[in-house]
Amino acid sequence: MAEPLSPLDQVRSLALDLPEAEERPSHGQPTFFVAGKMFAQFRHDHHGDGRTIVAVKTADAEEARMLIEAAPDNYSRVAYFRAEWVGLAIGGEDVDWAHIGDRIARSWELAAPRRLLEAGGR
């Protein structure tokens, strides 16, 4: 039986499956970009916070606030990021990777240039 993927490998697989996505480090973290714009960042125990998250964009600060209020065990503010970003908890046993993949893809859509979205996006 194959070893389950690590949270980083899961995030990497979901992010790099999107059109023109690339990975490069940013501030020492594995970070994912489309056309030079960041759409996801993996963080594990960032500054000793004990959490494993993937940071993703939301439509605006209001959506981010609503997600955090509705599901504080799953969503959190992301240190050093603008208010429209949220952290999705991915360090537990029962991670809903389909949901994580949807949020990563939505973040990609918010960052991707119009030409990729007009070409059919994801």
N, CA, C and O atoms as a GROMACS GRO file, in nm:
protein
  488
    1MET      N    1   0.084  -0.118   0.000
    1MET     CA    2   0.000   0.000   0.000
    1MET      C    3   0.088   0.124   0.000
    1MET      O    4   0.188   0.130   0.072
    2ALA      N    5   0.052   0.222  -0.081
    2ALA     CA    6   0.132   0.344  -0.093
    2ALA      C    7   0.118   0.430   0.032
    2ALA      O    8   0.012   0.435   0.095
    3GLU      N    9   0.225   0.498   0.065
    3GLU     CA   10   0.223   0.594   0.177
    3GLU      C   11   0.129   0.708   0.142
    3GLU      O   12   0.128   0.754   0.028
    4PRO      N   13   0.051   0.756   0.237
    4PRO     CA   14  -0.032   0.874   0.207
    4PRO      C   15   0.059   0.995   0.184
    4PRO      O   16   0.168   1.004   0.240
    5LEU      N   17   0.012   1.086   0.101
    5LEU     CA   18   0.090   1.206   0.074
    5LEU      C   19   0.095   1.295   0.198
    5LEU      O   20  -0.002   1.301   0.275
    6SER      N   21   0.207   1.363   0.217
    6SER     CA   22   0.218   1.461   0.324
    6SER      C   23   0.127   1.579   0.290
    6SER      O   24   0.089   1.596   0.175
    7PRO      N   25   0.092   1.661   0.391
    7PRO     CA   26   0.011   1.780   0.359
    7PRO      C   27   0.076   1.868   0.251
    7PRO      O   28   0.006   1.918   0.162
    8LEU      N   29   0.208   1.887   0.257
    8LEU     CA   30   0.274   1.968   0.154
    8LEU      C   31   0.259   1.902   0.017
    8LEU      O   32   0.229   1.971  -0.080
    9ASP      N   33   0.280   1.771   0.009
    9ASP     CA   34   0.267   1.704  -0.121
    9ASP      C   35   0.124   1.709  -0.174
    9ASP      O   36   0.103   1.720  -0.295
   10GLN      N   37   0.025   1.703  -0.084
   10GLN     CA   38  -0.115   1.716  -0.126
   10GLN      C   39  -0.138   1.856  -0.185
   10GLN      O   40  -0.194   1.870  -0.294
   11VAL      N   41  -0.095   1.960  -0.111
   11VAL     CA   42  -0.112   2.097  -0.159
   11VAL      C   43  -0.039   2.116  -0.291
   11VAL      O   44  -0.094   2.174  -0.385
   12ARG      N   45   0.082   2.067  -0.298
   12ARG     CA   46   0.163   2.080  -0.420
   12ARG      C   47   0.090   2.016  -0.539
   12ARG      O   48   0.083   2.075  -0.647
   13SER      N   49   0.037   1.897  -0.519
   13SER     CA   50  -0.034   1.827  -0.625
   13SER      C   51  -0.157   1.906  -0.671
   13SER      O   52  -0.180   1.921  -0.791
   14LEU      N   53  -0.236   1.955  -0.576
   14LEU     CA   54  -0.356   2.031  -0.610
   14LEU      C   55  -0.321   2.162  -0.681
   14LEU      O   56  -0.385   2.197  -0.780
   15ALA      N   57  -0.222   2.232  -0.631
   15ALA     CA   58  -0.186   2.363  -0.687
   15ALA      C   59  -0.122   2.350  -0.825
   15ALA      O   60  -0.158   2.424  -0.917
   16LEU      N   61  -0.029   2.258  -0.839
   16LEU     CA   62   0.045   2.248  -0.965
   16LEU      C   63  -0.037   2.183  -1.076
   16LEU      O   64   0.005   2.181  -1.192
   17ASP      N   65  -0.154   2.129  -1.041
   17ASP     CA   66  -0.244   2.073  -1.140
   17ASP      C   67  -0.321   2.183  -1.215
   17ASP      O   68  -0.385   2.156  -1.316
   18LEU      N   69  -0.313   2.305  -1.165
   18LEU     CA   70  -0.385   2.418  -1.226
   18LEU      C   71  -0.301   2.479  -1.339
   18LEU      O   72  -0.178   2.478  -1.333
   19PRO      N   73  -0.367   2.532  -1.442
   19PRO     CA   74  -0.294   2.584  -1.558
   19PRO      C   75  -0.190   2.691  -1.521
   19PRO      O   76  -0.217   2.786  -1.448
   20GLU      N   77  -0.070   2.672  -1.575
   20GLU     CA   78   0.042   2.766  -1.562
   20GLU      C   79   0.084   2.793  -1.418
   20GLU      O   80   0.149   2.894  -1.390
   21ALA      N   81   0.047   2.705  -1.326
   21ALA     CA   82   0.089   2.720  -1.186
   21ALA      C   83   0.236   2.682  -1.174
   21ALA      O   84   0.285   2.591  -1.241
   22GLU      N   85   0.305   2.754  -1.086
   22GLU     CA   86   0.444   2.722  -1.058
   22GLU      C   87   0.469   2.740  -0.909
   22GLU      O   88   0.400   2.815  -0.841
   23GLU      N   89   0.569   2.669  -0.861
   23GLU     CA   90   0.607   2.677  -0.720
   23GLU      C   91   0.744   2.739  -0.708
   23GLU      O   92   0.836   2.707  -0.784
   24ARG      N   93   0.757   2.829  -0.612
   24ARG     CA   94   0.888   2.882  -0.574
   24ARG      C   95   0.879   2.929  -0.430
   24ARG      O   96   0.770   2.965  -0.383
   25PRO      N   97   0.990   2.930  -0.361
   25PRO     CA   98   0.985   2.975  -0.222
   25PRO      C   99   0.960   3.125  -0.213
   25PRO      O  100   1.010   3.203  -0.294
   26SER      N  101   0.884   3.164  -0.113
   26SER     CA  102   0.864   3.304  -0.081
   26SER      C  103   0.867   3.315   0.071
   26SER      O  104   0.789   3.250   0.140
   27HIS      N  105   0.957   3.398   0.121
   27HIS     CA  106   0.976   3.411   0.266
   27HIS      C  107   0.999   3.275   0.331
   27HIS      O  108   0.954   3.249   0.443
   28GLY      N  109   1.072   3.188   0.260
   28GLY     CA  110   1.108   3.057   0.312
   28GLY      C  111   0.997   2.953   0.309
   28GLY      O  112   1.014   2.843   0.360
   29GLN      N  113   0.883   2.987   0.249
   29GLN     CA  114   0.768   2.895   0.245
   29GLN      C  115   0.744   2.848   0.102
   29GLN      O  116   0.764   2.925   0.008
   30PRO      N  117   0.700   2.721   0.083
   30PRO     CA  118   0.659   2.677  -0.051
   30PRO      C  119   0.537   2.759  -0.094
   30PRO      O  120   0.434   2.757  -0.027
   31THR      N  121   0.549   2.830  -0.207
   31THR     CA  122   0.446   2.923  -0.250
   31THR      C  123   0.414   2.898  -0.396
   31THR      O  124   0.502   2.864  -0.476
   32PHE      N  125   0.286   2.917  -0.431
   32PHE     CA  126   0.238   2.882  -0.564
   32PHE      C  127   0.186   3.008  -0.633
   32PHE      O  128   0.115   3.090  -0.575
   33PHE      N  129   0.225   3.021  -0.760
   33PHE     CA  130   0.199   3.141  -0.838
   33PHE      C  131   0.136   3.104  -0.972
   33PHE      O  132   0.156   2.995  -1.024
   34VAL      N  133   0.058   3.199  -1.027
   34VAL     CA  134   0.010   3.192  -1.164
   34VAL      C  135   0.037   3.329  -1.225
   34VAL      O  136  -0.005   3.431  -1.171
   35ALA      N  137   0.106   3.331  -1.337
   35ALA     CA  138   0.141   3.456  -1.406
   35ALA      C  139   0.202   3.557  -1.309
   35ALA      O  140   0.173   3.676  -1.316
   36GLY      N  141   0.288   3.508  -1.220
   36GLY     CA  142   0.360   3.596  -1.128
   36GLY      C  143   0.281   3.637  -1.005
   36GLY      O  144   0.335   3.708  -0.920
   37LYS      N  145   0.156   3.595  -0.993
   37LYS     CA  146   0.074   3.632  -0.877
   37LYS      C  147   0.055   3.512  -0.786
   37LYS      O  148   0.022   3.402  -0.831
   38MET      N  149   0.075   3.535  -0.657
   38MET     CA  150   0.062   3.428  -0.559
   38MET      C  151  -0.085   3.389  -0.543
   38MET      O  152  -0.173   3.475  -0.539
   39PHE      N  153  -0.110   3.256  -0.535
   39PHE     CA  154  -0.246   3.211  -0.507
   39PHE      C  155  -0.252   3.112  -0.391
   39PHE      O  156  -0.362   3.083  -0.342
   40ALA      N  157  -0.139   3.061  -0.344
   40ALA     CA  158  -0.141   2.971  -0.228
   40ALA      C  159  -0.002   2.965  -0.166
   40ALA      O  160   0.100   2.978  -0.234
   41GLN      N  161  -0.001   2.945  -0.035
   41GLN     CA  162   0.126   2.927   0.035
   41GLN      C  163   0.107   2.823   0.144
   41GLN      O  164   0.012   2.829   0.222
   42PHE      N  165   0.199   2.728   0.148
   42PHE     CA  166   0.198   2.625   0.251
   42PHE      C  167   0.278   2.675   0.370
   42PHE      O  168   0.387   2.730   0.354
   43ARG      N  169   0.224   2.655   0.490
   43ARG     CA  170   0.296   2.692   0.613
   43ARG      C  171   0.284   2.581   0.714
   43ARG      O  172   0.175   2.530   0.740
   44HIS      N  173   0.397   2.543   0.771
   44HIS     CA  174   0.398   2.444   0.878
   44HIS      C  175   0.472   2.504   0.998
   44HIS      O  176   0.590   2.539   0.988
   45ASP      N  177   0.402   2.516   1.109
   45ASP     CA  178   0.459   2.569   1.234
   45ASP      C  179   0.528   2.703   1.212
   45ASP      O  180   0.639   2.727   1.260
   46HIS      N  181   0.460   2.790   1.137
   46HIS     CA  182   0.514   2.921   1.103
   46HIS      C  183   0.536   3.002   1.229
   46HIS      O  184   0.442   3.027   1.305
   47HIS      N  185   0.659   3.044   1.253
   47HIS     CA  186   0.697   3.118   1.375
   47HIS      C  187   0.649   3.047   1.502
   47HIS      O  188   0.611   3.112   1.600
   48GLY      N  189   0.650   2.913   1.498
   48GLY     CA  190   0.615   2.835   1.616
   48GLY      C  191   0.468   2.834   1.652
   48GLY      O  192   0.432   2.812   1.767
   49ASP      N  193   0.379   2.859   1.553
   49ASP     CA  194   0.236   2.864   1.585
   49ASP      C  195   0.172   2.725   1.599
   49ASP      O  196   0.057   2.714   1.640
   50GLY      N  197   0.247   2.618   1.565
   50GLY     CA  198   0.197   2.482   1.583
   50GLY      C  199   0.092   2.438   1.482
   50GLY      O  200   0.032   2.331   1.498
   51ARG      N  201   0.069   2.517   1.380
   51ARG     CA  202  -0.036   2.484   1.282
   51ARG      C  203   0.024   2.448   1.147
   51ARG      O  204   0.134   2.492   1.112
   52THR      N  205  -0.049   2.367   1.073
   52THR     CA  206  -0.016   2.341   0.933
   52THR      C  207  -0.134   2.391   0.852
   52THR      O  208  -0.247   2.343   0.868
   53ILE      N  209  -0.108   2.489   0.765
   53ILE     CA  210  -0.215   2.551   0.686
   53ILE      C  211  -0.172   2.568   0.542
   53ILE      O  212  -0.054   2.560   0.508
   54VAL      N  213  -0.271   2.593   0.458
   54VAL     CA  214  -0.246   2.649   0.325
   54VAL      C  215  -0.320   2.782   0.323
   54VAL      O  216  -0.439   2.788   0.352
   55ALA      N  217  -0.249   2.888   0.290
   55ALA     CA  218  -0.308   3.021   0.278
   55ALA      C  219  -0.362   3.038   0.137
   55ALA      O  220  -0.293   3.009   0.039
   56VAL      N  221  -0.487   3.085   0.128
   56VAL     CA  222  -0.552   3.107  -0.002
   56VAL      C  223  -0.626   3.240   0.000
   56VAL      O  224  -0.662   3.292   0.106
   57LYS      N  225  -0.647   3.294  -0.120
   57LYS     CA  226  -0.722   3.418  -0.137
   57LYS      C  227  -0.872   3.391  -0.133
   57LYS      O  228  -0.919   3.285  -0.175
   58THR      N  229  -0.945   3.489  -0.081
   58THR     CA  230  -1.090   3.489  -0.094
   58THR      C  231  -1.127   3.611  -0.179
   58THR      O  232  -1.040   3.689  -0.215
   59ALA      N  233  -1.254   3.627  -0.209
   59ALA     CA  234  -1.297   3.738  -0.293
   59ALA      C  235  -1.266   3.872  -0.229
   59ALA      O  236  -1.228   3.967  -0.298
   60ASP      N  237  -1.284   3.881  -0.096
   60ASP     CA  238  -1.260   4.007  -0.026
   60ASP      C  239  -1.251   3.981   0.125
   60ASP      O  240  -1.271   3.869   0.171
   61ALA      N  241  -1.222   4.087   0.200
   61ALA     CA  242  -1.205   4.074   0.345
   61ALA      C  243  -1.333   4.028   0.412
   61ALA      O  244  -1.328   3.957   0.513
   62GLU      N  245  -1.448   4.066   0.359
   62GLU     CA  246  -1.576   4.024   0.417
   62GLU      C  247  -1.595   3.873   0.405
   62GLU      O  248  -1.637   3.808   0.501
   63GLU      N  249  -1.564   3.816   0.288
   63GLU     CA  250  -1.575   3.670   0.273
   63GLU      C  251  -1.479   3.600   0.370
   63GLU      O  252  -1.516   3.501   0.434
   64ALA      N  253  -1.357   3.651   0.381
   64ALA     CA  254  -1.260   3.591   0.473
   64ALA      C  255  -1.313   3.594   0.616
   64ALA      O  256  -1.306   3.494   0.687
   65ARG      N  257  -1.365   3.708   0.658
   65ARG     CA  258  -1.418   3.721   0.794
   65ARG      C  259  -1.533   3.622   0.817
   65ARG      O  260  -1.539   3.559   0.923
   66MET      N  261  -1.622   3.609   0.720
   66MET     CA  262  -1.736   3.519   0.735
   66MET      C  263  -1.690   3.373   0.746
   66MET      O  264  -1.744   3.298   0.827
   67LEU      N  265  -1.592   3.333   0.666
   67LEU     CA  266  -1.541   3.196   0.673
   67LEU      C  267  -1.478   3.167   0.810
   67LEU      O  268  -1.502   3.062   0.868
   68ILE      N  269  -1.399   3.262   0.859
   68ILE     CA  270  -1.332   3.244   0.988
   68ILE      C  271  -1.436   3.236   1.100
   68ILE      O  272  -1.424   3.153   1.190
   69GLU      N  273  -1.536   3.322   1.095
   69GLU     CA  274  -1.640   3.320   1.198
   69GLU      C  275  -1.723   3.192   1.192
   69GLU      O  276  -1.758   3.136   1.296
   70ALA      N  277  -1.754   3.144   1.071
   70ALA     CA  278  -1.839   3.026   1.055
   70ALA      C  279  -1.767   2.896   1.091
   70ALA      O  280  -1.831   2.802   1.140
   71ALA      N  281  -1.638   2.889   1.068
   71ALA     CA  282  -1.564   2.763   1.090
   71ALA      C  283  -1.424   2.793   1.143
   71ALA      O  284  -1.326   2.772   1.073
   72PRO      N  285  -1.415   2.843   1.267
   72PRO     CA  286  -1.283   2.882   1.320
   72PRO      C  287  -1.185   2.766   1.339
   72PRO      O  288  -1.065   2.790   1.351
   73ASP      N  289  -1.232   2.643   1.341
   73ASP     CA  290  -1.140   2.529   1.348
   73ASP      C  291  -1.075   2.502   1.213
   73ASP      O  292  -0.968   2.442   1.206
   74ASN      N  293  -1.140   2.546   1.106
   74ASN     CA  294  -1.089   2.521   0.971
   74ASN      C  295  -1.021   2.641   0.907
   74ASN      O  296  -0.927   2.627   0.829
   75TYR      N  297  -1.070   2.762   0.941
   75TYR     CA  298  -1.020   2.885   0.880
   75TYR      C  299  -0.958   2.976   0.984
   75TYR      O  300  -1.002   2.979   1.099
   76SER      N  301  -0.856   3.050   0.944
   76SER     CA  302  -0.791   3.144   1.035
   76SER      C  303  -0.734   3.261   0.956
   76SER      O  304  -0.718   3.253   0.834
   77ARG      N  305  -0.704   3.369   1.026
   77ARG     CA  306  -0.629   3.480   0.966
   77ARG      C  307  -0.488   3.429   0.939
   77ARG      O  308  -0.440   3.336   1.005
   78VAL      N  309  -0.423   3.490   0.843
   78VAL     CA  310  -0.287   3.451   0.807
   78VAL      C  311  -0.194   3.566   0.844
   78VAL      O  312  -0.207   3.677   0.791
   79ALA      N  313  -0.101   3.539   0.933
   79ALA     CA  314  -0.006   3.642   0.976
   79ALA      C  315   0.068   3.699   0.855
   79ALA      O  316   0.114   3.626   0.768
   80TYR      N  317   0.078   3.833   0.852
   80TYR     CA  318   0.151   3.907   0.750
   80TYR      C  319   0.082   3.912   0.614
   80TYR      O  320   0.141   3.962   0.518
   81PHE      N  321  -0.040   3.862   0.604
   81PHE     CA  322  -0.114   3.865   0.478
   81PHE      C  323  -0.227   3.966   0.485
   81PHE      O  324  -0.271   4.003   0.594
   82ARG      N  325  -0.272   4.012   0.368
   82ARG     CA  326  -0.385   4.104   0.362
   82ARG      C  327  -0.512   4.034   0.411
   82ARG      O  328  -0.517   3.912   0.419
   83ALA      N  329  -0.613   4.113   0.444
   83ALA     CA  330  -0.735   4.063   0.508
   83ALA      C  331  -0.816   3.968   0.421
   83ALA      O  332  -0.898   3.892   0.474
   84GLU      N  333  -0.796   3.969   0.288
   84GLU     CA  334  -0.875   3.878   0.205
   84GLU      C  335  -0.817   3.737   0.196
   84GLU      O  336  -0.871   3.652   0.126
   85TRP      N  337  -0.709   3.713   0.267
   85TRP     CA  338  -0.649   3.579   0.270
   85TRP      C  339  -0.694   3.505   0.396
   85TRP      O  340  -0.715   3.565   0.501
   86VAL      N  341  -0.710   3.372   0.382
   86VAL     CA  342  -0.741   3.288   0.498
   86VAL      C  343  -0.646   3.170   0.498
   86VAL      O  344  -0.592   3.130   0.395
   87GLY      N  345  -0.626   3.116   0.618
   87GLY     CA  346  -0.551   2.992   0.632
   87GLY      C  347  -0.648   2.877   0.649
   87GLY      O  348  -0.741   2.885   0.729
   88LEU      N  349  -0.628   2.771   0.574
   88LEU     CA  350  -0.709   2.650   0.587
   88LEU      C  351  -0.627   2.547   0.662
   88LEU      O  352  -0.515   2.514   0.622
   89ALA      N  353  -0.682   2.496   0.772
   89ALA     CA  354  -0.612   2.396   0.852
   89ALA      C  355  -0.601   2.265   0.774
   89ALA      O  356  -0.701   2.213   0.725
   90ILE      N  357  -0.478   2.213   0.762
   90ILE     CA  358  -0.456   2.088   0.688
   90ILE      C  359  -0.367   1.992   0.766
   90ILE      O  360  -0.311   1.900   0.707
   91GLY      N  361  -0.354   2.013   0.897
   91GLY     CA  362  -0.264   1.930   0.975
   91GLY      C  363  -0.330   1.814   1.046
   91GLY      O  364  -0.262   1.733   1.109
   92GLY      N  365  -0.463   1.803   1.039
   92GLY     CA  366  -0.533   1.699   1.113
   92GLY      C  367  -0.545   1.568   1.036
   92GLY      O  368  -0.492   1.553   0.926
   93GLU      N  369  -0.616   1.475   1.098
   93GLU     CA  370  -0.634   1.342   1.039
   93GLU      C  371  -0.741   1.341   0.930
   93GLU      O  372  -0.725   1.273   0.828
   94ASP      N  373  -0.849   1.415   0.951
   94ASP     CA  374  -0.965   1.407   0.861
   94ASP      C  375  -0.976   1.531   0.773
   94ASP      O  376  -1.078   1.600   0.775
   95VAL      N  377  -0.875   1.559   0.697
   95VAL     CA  378  -0.875   1.675   0.609
   95VAL      C  379  -0.962   1.644   0.486
   95VAL      O  380  -0.946   1.538   0.424
   96ASP      N  381  -1.052   1.734   0.452
   96ASP     CA  382  -1.136   1.721   0.333
   96ASP      C  383  -1.057   1.778   0.215
   96ASP      O  384  -1.068   1.897   0.183
   97TRP      N  385  -0.978   1.693   0.150
   97TRP     CA  386  -0.889   1.741   0.044
   97TRP      C  387  -0.965   1.790  -0.078
   97TRP      O  388  -0.914   1.874  -0.152
   98ALA      N  389  -1.087   1.741  -0.101
   98ALA     CA  390  -1.168   1.793  -0.212
   98ALA      C  391  -1.202   1.940  -0.184
   98ALA      O  392  -1.195   2.023  -0.274
   99HIS      N  393  -1.239   1.970  -0.060
   99HIS     CA  394  -1.270   2.109  -0.023
   99HIS      C  395  -1.145   2.196  -0.034
   99HIS      O  396  -1.150   2.307  -0.086
  100ILE      N  397  -1.032   2.145   0.016
  100ILE     CA  398  -0.906   2.220   0.008
  100ILE      C  399  -0.874   2.247  -0.140
  100ILE      O  400  -0.834   2.358  -0.175
  101GLY      N  401  -0.890   2.146  -0.225
  101GLY     CA  402  -0.864   2.164  -0.367
  101GLY      C  403  -0.953   2.269  -0.429
  101GLY      O  404  -0.908   2.348  -0.512
  102ASP      N  405  -1.081   2.272  -0.389
  102ASP     CA  406  -1.172   2.375  -0.440
  102ASP      C  407  -1.128   2.514  -0.398
  102ASP      O  408  -1.132   2.608  -0.478
  103ARG      N  409  -1.085   2.529  -0.271
  103ARG     CA  410  -1.042   2.661  -0.222
  103ARG      C  411  -0.913   2.705  -0.292
  103ARG      O  412  -0.897   2.822  -0.324
  104ILE      N  413  -0.820   2.612  -0.315
  104ILE     CA  414  -0.697   2.645  -0.387
  104ILE      C  415  -0.731   2.686  -0.530
  104ILE      O  416  -0.676   2.785  -0.580
  105ALA      N  417  -0.821   2.613  -0.594
  105ALA     CA  418  -0.860   2.647  -0.732
  105ALA      C  419  -0.931   2.782  -0.737
  105ALA      O  420  -0.909   2.859  -0.830
  106ARG      N  421  -1.015   2.811  -0.639
  106ARG     CA  422  -1.083   2.942  -0.635
  106ARG      C  423  -0.980   3.053  -0.618
  106ARG      O  424  -0.991   3.158  -0.681
  107SER      N  425  -0.881   3.031  -0.534
  107SER     CA  426  -0.776   3.129  -0.515
  107SER      C  427  -0.698   3.150  -0.646
  107SER      O  428  -0.664   3.263  -0.681
  108TRP      N  429  -0.672   3.041  -0.717
  108TRP     CA  430  -0.605   3.050  -0.848
  108TRP      C  431  -0.689   3.136  -0.942
  108TRP      O  432  -0.635   3.222  -1.012
  109GLU      N  433  -0.822   3.113  -0.943
  109GLU     CA  434  -0.910   3.191  -1.030
  109GLU      C  435  -0.903   3.341  -0.997
  109GLU      O  436  -0.909   3.424  -1.087
  110LEU      N  437  -0.891   3.374  -0.870
  110LEU     CA  438  -0.884   3.514  -0.828
  110LEU      C  439  -0.750   3.579  -0.868
  110LEU      O  440  -0.743   3.701  -0.882
  111ALA      N  441  -0.647   3.498  -0.886
  111ALA     CA  442  -0.514   3.551  -0.921
  111ALA      C  443  -0.482   3.540  -1.070
  111ALA      O  444  -0.399   3.615  -1.120
  112ALA      N  445  -0.546   3.448  -1.139
  112ALA     CA  446  -0.511   3.419  -1.279
  112ALA      C  447  -0.547   3.534  -1.371
  112ALA      O  448  -0.646   3.605  -1.348
  113PRO      N  449  -0.468   3.553  -1.476
  113PRO     CA  450  -0.501   3.656  -1.574
  113PRO      C  451  -0.626   3.618  -1.655
  113PRO      O  452  -0.659   3.500  -1.668
  114ARG      N  453  -0.692   3.719  -1.707
  114ARG     CA  454  -0.815   3.699  -1.783
  114ARG      C  455  -0.796   3.599  -1.896
  114ARG      O  456  -0.886   3.520  -1.924
  115ARG      N  457  -0.681   3.601  -1.962
  115ARG     CA  458  -0.661   3.511  -2.077
  115ARG      C  459  -0.674   3.365  -2.038
  115ARG      O  460  -0.722   3.283  -2.116
  116LEU      N  461  -0.631   3.329  -1.915
  116LEU     CA  462  -0.645   3.190  -1.870
  116LEU      C  463  -0.790   3.160  -1.835
  116LEU      O  464  -0.839   3.052  -1.865
  117LEU      N  465  -0.858   3.254  -1.772
  117LEU     CA  466  -0.998   3.233  -1.738
  117LEU      C  467  -1.084   3.223  -1.863
  117LEU      O  468  -1.175   3.141  -1.868
  118GLU      N  469  -1.056   3.305  -1.964
  118GLU     CA  470  -1.131   3.302  -2.089
  118GLU      C  471  -1.103   3.174  -2.169
  118GLU      O  472  -1.186   3.131  -2.250
  119ALA      N  473  -0.986   3.115  -2.145
  119ALA     CA  474  -0.950   2.991  -2.214
  119ALA      C  475  -1.014   2.869  -2.148
  119ALA      O  476  -0.991   2.755  -2.190
  120GLY      N  477  -1.093   2.892  -2.045
  120GLY     CA  478  -1.160   2.780  -1.980
  120GLY      C  479  -1.112   2.757  -1.839
  120GLY      O  480  -1.167   2.672  -1.768
  121GLY      N  481  -1.010   2.831  -1.796
  121GLY     CA  482  -0.963   2.819  -1.658
  121GLY      C  483  -0.925   2.678  -1.622
  121GLY      O  484  -0.850   2.611  -1.694
  122ARG      N  485  -0.976   2.634  -1.512
  122ARG     CA  486  -0.944   2.500  -1.464
  122ARG      C  487  -1.043   2.403  -1.520
  122ARG      O  488  -1.034   2.283  -1.492
   0.00000   0.00000   0.00000
